[in-house]
Amino acid sequence: MLLYYITDRTQFPGNGTAQRRALLDKIAEAAACGVDFIQLREKDLPTRDLEILAQEAVETVREQAQPGNEKILRTPLLINSRVDVAIASGADGVHLRSDDISTGDARRIWARGARAPIDREGSSPIIAVSCHTAEEVARAASEGADFAVFAPVFEKKDMPNARAAGLAALRDACQKHIPVLALGGVNLGNARSCIESGAAGVAGIRLFQERDIAEVVRLLRS
């Protein structure tokens, strides 16, 4: 089961400085506990502030795989939507919105802008795509995305107007020859049904931010 932590520092208590510190601590925790991907999704930040935070997040992730932590594989860090910030910060890839540029365009921009190969196996960026229909998942697959994130699968209390796609739609999306991760209202109680519907894994914000990640990982993979 692939696990994808999506960040939102505004959900942490305290002022901006405290939220930033809590976010970096949670990123370190996720990287140390075996989460497969982390998406830095701080959409409200100005470009320069986002780039600085992204650089700090990249350093935080890499610290978890330093000598002394040989059993920890480095968790890829993706930047939401901003290919330029991903390149500048040394991130591993980008997570594209459904209405963003194409995966092919993102790879071409990366090839022109990257100053050096990514410090992991292979030099190509990881590109994930947000999808809301099976057709969008099929398009992501045809364009060469590494995986799709399908949402919202379940209803979300904080987004009552967002219509849940449901497990049948997730099952259809998972037939499109690309790994699909389930997002939207996914919790410890319903994650199994997503996997049984064909999902390669699950993604979430609160799923990871509001709990001890080591325990979440253990329960989801047990």
C-alpha angles and dihedrals in degrees: 000000000000114000122206121190114201115196132227113168092185089073091066119088125248136040126318094278093050092047091050092051092047090050094052090047090052091048089053090049092050093049092048094048100055104263106161101217138011123201118201100215106173097141097168096063123102113247097259094047090048091051092051092048090046091053090050090049092050090051091047092054093046092050089064091062098047123121108296091042097066092145092060116087114207111263113228113242118211127193119223112250098322110107090173093056091045091055095043094049097046093244122162098242149315138273110221125207117234090255095043129107116295124272089247092054090048091053092048092051089048093050091053097043106037111103096199139003116282112266097246138067106311126009101242120105120248109244123195125181131207111230133184101181137038088247091059090049090052090051091049089052093049091050093053103254114167094227142344129230111214118204153227098008096161135023116275122215093215092049106044092162094057106098113226114236093210134214095288091059090046090051090053092048091052091063094069100094097253131093109265125201120201118233136174123066092358113155140160091277100053103029092094091059089055092054091046087054090058104267116149090216147322136269133200151146106215091032087072106019097055098048144047101278095211089058092045091052092047094050095044093049098040 
